[in-house]
Amino acid sequence: MKEFSAMTGLPQSKVRFYEKHGLVLSDRQENGYRVFTPEDAFRSNAFRTLLQYGFSIDEAVAMLDAKQGTEEFERSLLRQQEKLRREADLIAYRLRRLDSTLGAIKSEPGSGFELVDAADQVYINSSHGRDFRVSLENERTISQYYDLLSITSCARIIKKDDLLDNRPVVDPDYVMTMPEHESYRLDEQAQAQVKRLCLGKCIRFRRQATREESVRKETFADLFEYLESHGYRLRSDLMLFPSFLNLDGLGSDIETLYVPIS
């Protein structure tokens, strides 16, 4: 056992685990010592290689016991390759999200407005204002959005008319959203259910606000002043992306707003 553990780099507890699952088969001598063969080492290393490829334990065991060098074996590797490429794509998105969040932390919220060409969004409603009953109708599509959280976002849509009326607060819709060019990841039923928000030419700005402040129209005063001084008009609904840095809801969060203009 000690020699086999040393030559394979496996802790003795892991060797026992492999024995239990039939990955290596030792013989016991009369003195109680386990005897392993070089073939056991080959098999354990082949198993670990399959784990490195990202196969699950059950998948790797099945592949070890299957006939090697067949078309089905090659197809298994090709399927795993495609799966890992999709996962790498999602990880790249997560890294970009982290970069953006770190940039938001280091910048001064509210210190500047930026003219951008923003990607159009496809979204599904989790609420209409504070009424969340629509989430029951959209449950299946919402679930798909959450399965793609590296690419999708929890966001709020602030209606143009809501922002421009005389009430002191806005009542945003809670939505799950993604860039329109990523919508191919949704199945046909979900694609038929989602709505589209055309952003295009937008003013992007960040602000720091508590959840209570976030809905008060007075916190949009700097935005209206900027639009007026530059001759811009609000074209359509706004989209607000929270950073969720204020996890307990007691402090301030950094919010990124996209304001379509003409």
C-alpha positions as CSV (number, residue, x, y, z in Angstrom):
1,M,0.0,0.0,0.0
2,K,2.7,2.5,0.9
3,E,4.7,1.8,-2.2
4,F,1.7,2.0,-4.5
5,S,0.7,5.3,-2.7
6,A,4.2,6.7,-3.3
7,M,4.5,5.6,-6.9
8,T,1.1,7.0,-7.9
9,G,1.0,10.1,-5.7
10,L,-2.3,8.9,-4.2
11,P,-2.9,9.2,-0.5
12,Q,-3.6,5.8,1.1
13,S,-7.1,6.9,1.8
14,K,-7.6,7.6,-1.9
15,V,-6.2,4.2,-2.8
16,R,-8.8,2.6,-0.5
17,F,-11.5,4.7,-2.2
18,Y,-10.3,3.5,-5.6
19,E,-10.4,-0.1,-4.3
20,K,-13.9,0.3,-3.0
21,H,-15.1,1.5,-6.4
22,G,-13.3,-1.3,-8.3
23,L,-10.7,1.0,-9.9
24,V,-7.8,-1.0,-8.6
25,L,-7.9,-4.6,-7.4
26,S,-5.3,-5.6,-4.9
27,D,-4.5,-9.1,-3.6
28,R,-3.9,-9.6,0.1
29,Q,-1.0,-11.8,1.2
30,E,-1.2,-14.0,4.3
31,N,0.7,-11.3,6.3
32,G,-2.1,-8.8,5.4
33,Y,-0.1,-6.7,3.0
34,R,-2.0,-5.6,-0.2
35,V,-0.2,-6.4,-3.4
36,F,-0.7,-4.1,-6.4
37,T,0.5,-4.4,-10.0
38,P,1.8,-1.9,-12.5
39,E,-1.6,-2.4,-14.4
40,D,-3.3,-1.0,-11.3
41,A,-1.1,2.1,-11.5
42,F,-1.8,2.5,-15.2
43,R,-5.6,2.2,-14.5
44,S,-5.5,4.7,-11.6
45,N,-3.5,7.2,-13.7
46,A,-5.9,6.8,-16.6
47,F,-8.8,7.4,-14.3
48,R,-7.2,10.6,-13.0
49,T,-6.5,11.8,-16.6
50,L,-10.2,11.4,-17.3
51,L,-11.0,13.5,-14.2
52,Q,-8.5,16.1,-15.6
53,Y,-10.6,16.2,-18.8
54,G,-13.5,17.2,-16.6
55,F,-15.4,13.9,-16.6
56,S,-17.4,13.0,-13.5
57,I,-16.3,10.0,-11.4
58,D,-19.1,7.9,-12.7
59,E,-18.4,8.9,-16.3
60,A,-14.7,8.1,-15.8
61,V,-15.3,4.7,-14.3
62,A,-17.7,3.8,-17.2
63,M,-15.1,4.9,-19.8
64,L,-12.4,2.8,-18.1
65,D,-14.6,-0.3,-18.3
66,A,-15.7,0.4,-21.9
67,K,-13.9,-0.7,-25.0
68,Q,-11.2,1.8,-25.9
69,G,-10.4,3.2,-29.4
70,T,-14.0,3.0,-30.6
71,E,-15.9,5.8,-32.4
72,E,-18.1,6.1,-29.3
73,F,-15.0,6.7,-27.1
74,E,-13.9,9.4,-29.5
75,R,-17.4,11.0,-29.5
76,S,-17.2,11.1,-25.6
77,L,-14.0,13.1,-25.8
78,L,-15.5,15.4,-28.4
79,R,-18.6,16.0,-26.3
80,Q,-16.4,16.8,-23.3
81,Q,-14.3,19.1,-25.4
82,E,-17.4,21.1,-26.4
83,K,-18.7,21.1,-22.9
84,L,-15.3,22.6,-21.6
85,R,-15.3,25.2,-24.3
86,R,-18.8,26.4,-23.2
87,E,-17.6,26.4,-19.6
88,A,-14.5,28.4,-20.6
89,D,-16.8,30.9,-22.4
90,L,-18.8,31.3,-19.3
91,I,-15.7,31.8,-17.1
92,A,-14.5,34.5,-19.5
93,Y,-17.8,36.3,-19.0
94,R,-17.4,36.0,-15.2
95,L,-13.9,37.5,-15.4
96,R,-15.2,40.5,-17.4
97,R,-18.0,40.9,-14.8
98,L,-15.4,41.0,-12.0
99,D,-13.3,43.5,-14.0
100,S,-16.3,45.7,-14.4
101,T,-17.2,45.5,-10.8
102,L,-13.7,46.2,-9.6
103,G,-13.7,49.2,-12.0
104,A,-16.9,50.4,-10.5
105,I,-15.5,50.2,-7.0
106,K,-12.4,52.2,-7.9
107,S,-14.3,54.9,-9.8
108,E,-16.2,57.7,-8.2
109,P,-19.9,57.1,-8.7
110,G,-21.7,60.1,-10.1
111,S,-18.5,61.8,-11.1
112,G,-19.0,61.5,-14.9
113,F,-21.4,60.6,-17.7
114,E,-20.3,58.6,-20.7
115,L,-21.8,58.4,-24.2
116,V,-21.9,54.7,-25.3
117,D,-23.4,52.5,-27.9
118,A,-25.1,49.9,-25.7
119,A,-26.1,46.4,-26.7
120,D,-29.9,45.8,-27.0
121,Q,-31.2,43.6,-24.3
122,V,-33.7,40.7,-24.2
123,Y,-35.4,40.4,-20.9
124,I,-38.1,38.6,-19.0
125,N,-40.2,40.2,-16.3
126,S,-40.0,38.9,-12.7
127,S,-42.3,41.7,-11.6
128,H,-44.5,44.6,-12.8
129,G,-43.5,47.2,-10.3
130,R,-43.8,45.6,-6.8
131,D,-46.3,43.0,-8.2
132,F,-44.3,39.7,-8.6
133,R,-47.2,37.5,-9.7
134,V,-45.9,37.6,-13.3
135,S,-42.9,35.5,-12.2
136,L,-45.3,32.5,-12.0
137,E,-46.2,32.9,-15.7
138,N,-42.5,33.4,-16.6
139,E,-41.0,30.8,-14.2
140,R,-39.6,28.5,-16.9
141,T,-37.8,31.2,-18.8
142,I,-36.6,32.9,-15.6
143,S,-35.0,29.6,-14.7
144,Q,-33.2,29.5,-18.0
145,Y,-31.8,33.0,-17.3
146,Y,-30.6,31.9,-13.9
147,D,-28.9,28.9,-15.4
148,L,-26.9,31.4,-17.6
149,L,-26.0,33.7,-14.8
150,S,-22.5,34.4,-16.2
151,I,-24.1,36.0,-19.2
152,T,-27.5,37.2,-17.7
153,S,-28.1,39.9,-15.2
154,C,-30.6,40.8,-12.5
155,A,-31.7,44.3,-13.5
156,R,-34.5,46.8,-13.2
157,I,-36.3,48.7,-16.0
158,I,-37.5,52.2,-15.2
159,K,-40.2,53.2,-17.5
160,K,-39.7,56.6,-19.3
161,D,-43.2,57.8,-18.4
162,D,-42.8,56.7,-14.8
163,L,-39.6,58.7,-14.5
164,L,-41.1,61.8,-16.1
165,D,-44.4,62.0,-14.1
166,N,-45.0,64.0,-11.0
167,R,-44.7,61.3,-8.4
168,P,-41.7,61.5,-6.0
169,V,-40.6,57.9,-6.6
170,V,-40.3,55.4,-9.5
171,D,-41.7,51.9,-9.5
172,P,-39.2,49.8,-11.6
173,D,-39.9,46.4,-13.1
174,Y,-37.6,43.6,-11.9
175,V,-36.2,41.7,-14.8
176,M,-33.7,39.1,-15.9
177,T,-31.8,40.3,-18.9
178,M,-29.0,39.4,-21.4
179,P,-27.5,41.1,-24.5
180,E,-29.6,40.3,-27.6
181,H,-26.7,38.7,-29.4
182,E,-26.5,36.0,-26.7
183,S,-30.2,35.1,-26.9
184,Y,-29.4,32.1,-29.1
185,R,-28.6,30.3,-25.8
186,L,-32.3,30.3,-24.9
187,D,-34.6,27.6,-26.3
188,E,-37.3,28.4,-28.8
189,Q,-40.1,28.7,-26.2
190,A,-38.1,31.1,-24.1
191,Q,-37.1,33.2,-27.1
192,A,-40.7,33.6,-28.0
193,Q,-41.5,34.9,-24.5
194,V,-38.8,37.4,-24.0
195,K,-39.1,41.2,-24.6
196,R,-36.6,43.5,-26.3
197,L,-35.3,46.8,-25.0
198,C,-33.5,48.8,-27.7
199,L,-30.7,50.7,-26.0
200,G,-28.3,51.9,-28.7
201,K,-27.1,55.4,-28.1
202,C,-27.1,55.8,-24.3
203,I,-25.7,57.9,-21.5
204,R,-24.1,55.5,-19.0
205,F,-23.4,56.6,-15.5
206,R,-22.8,55.1,-12.1
207,R,-24.2,56.3,-8.9
208,Q,-24.0,55.2,-5.3
209,A,-27.4,54.8,-3.5
210,T,-29.2,52.9,-0.8
211,R,-32.1,50.8,-1.9
212,E,-34.5,53.4,-0.5
213,E,-32.6,56.2,-2.4
214,S,-32.5,54.3,-5.6
215,V,-36.2,54.8,-6.3
216,R,-36.4,58.5,-5.3
217,K,-36.5,60.8,-8.3
218,E,-34.4,63.4,-6.6
219,T,-31.5,61.0,-7.0
220,F,-31.9,61.5,-10.8
221,A,-31.4,65.2,-10.6
222,D,-27.8,65.1,-11.9
223,L,-28.9,63.0,-14.9
224,F,-31.6,65.5,-15.9
225,E,-29.2,68.4,-15.5
226,Y,-26.7,66.6,-17.7
227,L,-29.3,65.8,-20.4
228,E,-30.6,69.4,-20.5
229,S,-27.1,71.0,-20.6
230,H,-26.1,68.8,-23.6
231,G,-29.4,69.0,-25.5
232,Y,-30.3,65.3,-25.1
233,R,-33.8,63.9,-24.8
234,L,-34.8,60.7,-23.0
235,R,-35.7,58.3,-25.8
236,S,-37.1,55.3,-24.0
237,D,-37.0,53.2,-20.8
238,L,-33.9,53.0,-18.7
239,M,-32.1,49.9,-17.6
240,L,-30.4,49.8,-14.2
241,F,-27.8,47.2,-13.2
242,P,-27.0,46.9,-9.5
243,S,-23.6,45.6,-8.5
244,F,-24.9,43.8,-5.4
245,L,-21.9,45.0,-3.4
246,N,-24.3,46.0,-0.6
247,L,-25.1,42.4,0.3
248,D,-27.1,43.0,3.5
249,G,-29.2,45.9,2.1
250,L,-28.2,48.2,4.9
251,G,-25.5,50.3,3.0
252,S,-25.1,51.8,-0.4
253,D,-24.8,49.9,-3.7
254,I,-23.1,51.0,-6.9
255,E,-25.6,51.1,-9.7
256,T,-24.9,51.4,-13.5
257,L,-27.7,53.1,-15.5
258,Y,-28.1,53.0,-19.3
259,V,-30.2,56.0,-20.4
260,P,-31.3,55.9,-24.1
261,I,-31.2,59.3,-25.6
262,S,-31.9,61.2,-28.8
